[in-house]
Amino acid sequence: MKVVAFNGSARKDGNTAILVNAVFDELKKAGIKTELVQLAGKKMHGCTACAKCWEEKDQRCVITNDFVNDCIDKMVEADGIILASPTYFADVSTEMKALIDRAGFVAMANDAMFRRKVGAAVVAVRRGGAIHAFDTMNHFFFINQMVVPGSSYWNVGLGLLPGDVKKDDEGLATMKTLGENMAWVLKKLNK
Ligand SMILES: Cc1cc2nc3c(=O)[nH]c(=O)nc-3n(C[C@H](O)[C@H](O)[C@H](O)COP(=O)(O)O)c2cc1C
C-alpha cells in the first residue's frame, strides 16, 4: 500500500513538510509506503473550465505543459492521498488550489476515479485561517467519494518560520494520531 502527499508550500522543507513527515512516520511503522511530492517551484496552472476532461475521459487534464498530470498519475496509483498546505490568506496556496480544481475535475469526469481511496488534509499556520484551508482540501476528498479518517483535533500545526511546528507538541500529536488512523483505515479497506 502507498500514500502520496502533496506539499503545496513554497518552502520545500518548511512546517508543512515537517507535519506531513510526522504522519508518514506512523504510516511507515505500519508498513505503508510513502512519497512526498513538492509543488514548490512547479508550474501549476489553474483550471481553464474547458471541460475537455468530461469529453476525453482518459484520466488526464488537457493542459499537458505543467506538473498537474504527473500529480494525477501519482494519485491514481496511490491507496491514500494527503493534501498538505500552509495557510496563505486564510486558505490553501495557489499551487494546491490548482491541483484541487484540476485533479478534482478530472476525477469527477472519470467516474469518481478516486472513490474509496483514503484522504487526509494537513495544514501549517501561523495564527488564523487554518480551518478554512483544511475545509478547502477536505472538499476535494468528499466530492470524490473518498474515506477521510479523523484525528484528536483538526489536522493543524502552528508555526511561522521553518521548523517552528516542532515546538507545537499538540500539533505533532495530532499528526501522529492521524497517521495511526489513516494506516488503520487503509488496512481495513485493503484486506
Ligand atoms: C503569502 C502568505 C500568506 C500567509 N497567510 C497566513 C494567514 O492567513 N494566516 C496565518 O496564520 N499565517 C499565514 N501565513 C504564514 C504561514 O501559514 C506559516 O508561516 C506556515 O507555517 C508556512 O508553512 P511552510 O513553512 O510549510 O511554508 C502566510 C504566509 C505567506 C507566505
PDBQT file of the ligand as one rigid body, heavy atoms in Angstrom, charges set to zero:
ROOT
HETATM    1  C1  LIG A 201       1.605  34.595   1.296  1.00  0.00    +0.000 C 
HETATM    2  C2  LIG A 201       1.465  34.121   2.711  1.00  0.00    +0.000 A 
HETATM    3  C3  LIG A 201       0.248  34.243   3.347  1.00  0.00    +0.000 A 
HETATM    4  C4  LIG A 201       0.078  33.806   4.656  1.00  0.00    +0.000 A 
HETATM    5  N1  LIG A 201      -1.153  33.913   5.230  1.00  0.00    +0.000 NA
HETATM    6  C5  LIG A 201      -1.337  33.478   6.501  1.00  0.00    +0.000 A 
HETATM    7  C6  LIG A 201      -2.630  33.531   7.106  1.00  0.00    +0.000 A 
HETATM    8  O1  LIG A 201      -3.636  33.902   6.515  1.00  0.00    +0.000 OA
HETATM    9  N2  LIG A 201      -2.743  33.116   8.380  1.00  0.00    +0.000 N 
HETATM   10  C7  LIG A 201      -1.661  32.664   9.116  1.00  0.00    +0.000 A 
HETATM   11  O2  LIG A 201      -1.824  32.328  10.278  1.00  0.00    +0.000 OA
HETATM   12  N3  LIG A 201      -0.446  32.554   8.548  1.00  0.00    +0.000 NA
HETATM   13  C8  LIG A 201      -0.246  32.938   7.262  1.00  0.00    +0.000 A 
HETATM   14  N4  LIG A 201       0.986  32.808   6.675  1.00  0.00    +0.000 N 
HETATM   15  C9  LIG A 201       2.072  32.144   7.426  1.00  0.00    +0.000 C 
HETATM   16  C10 LIG A 201       2.216  30.642   7.036  1.00  0.00    +0.000 C 
HETATM   17  O3  LIG A 201       0.967  29.978   7.001  1.00  0.00    +0.000 OA
HETATM   18  C11 LIG A 201       3.130  29.935   8.049  1.00  0.00    +0.000 C 
HETATM   19  O4  LIG A 201       4.392  30.586   8.069  1.00  0.00    +0.000 OA
HETATM   20  C12 LIG A 201       3.318  28.484   7.745  1.00  0.00    +0.000 C 
HETATM   21  O5  LIG A 201       3.986  27.857   8.832  1.00  0.00    +0.000 OA
HETATM   22  C13 LIG A 201       4.144  28.269   6.464  1.00  0.00    +0.000 C 
HETATM   23  O6  LIG A 201       4.329  26.891   6.224  1.00  0.00    +0.000 OA
HETATM   24  P1  LIG A 201       5.614  26.376   5.399  1.00  0.00    +0.000 P 
HETATM   25  O7  LIG A 201       6.813  26.543   6.312  1.00  0.00    +0.000 OA
HETATM   26  O8  LIG A 201       5.325  24.942   5.081  1.00  0.00    +0.000 OA
HETATM   27  O9  LIG A 201       5.696  27.232   4.180  1.00  0.00    +0.000 OA
HETATM   28  C14 LIG A 201       1.185  33.243   5.360  1.00  0.00    +0.000 A 
HETATM   29  C15 LIG A 201       2.421  33.116   4.721  1.00  0.00    +0.000 A 
HETATM   30  C16 LIG A 201       2.564  33.551   3.402  1.00  0.00    +0.000 A 
HETATM   31  C17 LIG A 201       3.899  33.397   2.722  1.00  0.00    +0.000 C 
ENDROOT
TORSDOF 0
